[in-house]
Amino acid sequence: MERTQPDPVDEGLRVLLTEPTYAAQVLLVAARMLTMDSDEPMTGRVGGMAMNIATDAVLTPLPQAVREDSLIRARRVLPDLSGITRGEAALRLRAAAEELG
């Protein structure tokens, strides 16, 4: 007999293998925010705001331990974003997110 619904374990594994990690999601959301004004210069204040908003958007519903671990992982791969445009910063954040998987 064929199944019409996917096996929950198979579905869970598919998500784990194809979805970015929470840390990567934080970096990707921050990158999306920076692309809104991609020609503007990148500043520490703008980067901090983008990371704070991305962190809140992605990690708020998760348990504290998961939030802390994800932030540590995201910060560990944060590239230098000084002296570039927000668009270039977004590209670097996407590359860092790709490293995380």
N, C-alpha and C positions, 0 to 999 in steps of 0.2 A: 504494500500500500504506500503510495506517495504522500509525502507531507505537503500540506498547503502553506504551512507557516514554518519559517526557519527555526532551527533549534536555538533556544536562548543562549546556550554556551557558544555555539558557532557565531551567533550575532554579536555576542560580547567580545569574542576574540577578533572579529572583523573590525569592530570599533577600535579596540586597543591597537591593532596593527595599522589602521589607516588614519585615525584622528591624531592631530598634534597633541603633544603633552600639554598640561595646564601651563607650564612655564613658557612653552612655545606659543600658546594661545595669547598669553599676556603680551609677548613681544609683537605678535602679529596684529593685535588690536591697537597697540601703541603705534605701530607702523602705519596702519590705516588712518589713524588720527593725524599723523604728521603729513600725510599726502594731501590733506585738505588745503594746505598752504605750502605746497612743495617748493616754491621758489623763494620762500622767506628763509632767512638765516636760522640755523639751529642754535638755541640757547639752552643753558642748563635748566632754566625755569620752565621752558616749553617741554623739554624732555621729561622733567620731573612731573609736570602736570599730565602728560600723555601716559606715563607709566602708572601714576596714581589712579587715573580714570580706568585704564586697562586692567589694573589689578582689582579694582572694585568690581568691574563688570564681569570678569572671569572668575575670580576667586571667592567672592563674598558668600555664595551658597555652600562652600565646601567646609569641611572640618578644619579647625585651627592648624593641626599638624600638617595637613595637605597644603594649606595656604602658605605656611612658613617654608616648607620644603620647596614648593614651586617658586617662591620668591628667591630663595637662595640659588636655585638652579638658573633662573632667569638672570639674576644679577651677575652670576659667575661668567656668563658668556656675553654680557653687554659690551659692545665695541665702543671705541672712542668715537664720540659724536661731535667733537668740537671743531669749529672752523669750516663747517660744511652747511649745505642747505638742508631743509627738512626732508626734501625728496631723497637726497643721498642718505640721510639718516634712516629713512624708512627702508631703503634698500639694504643697508647694513643690518637693521633689526630683522628683516626677513631672512637674511643669510644666517644670522645667529639663531633664529628660530628653527631653521632647517637643520642646523647642527644638533639641536636638541631632539629633533624628531617629533 
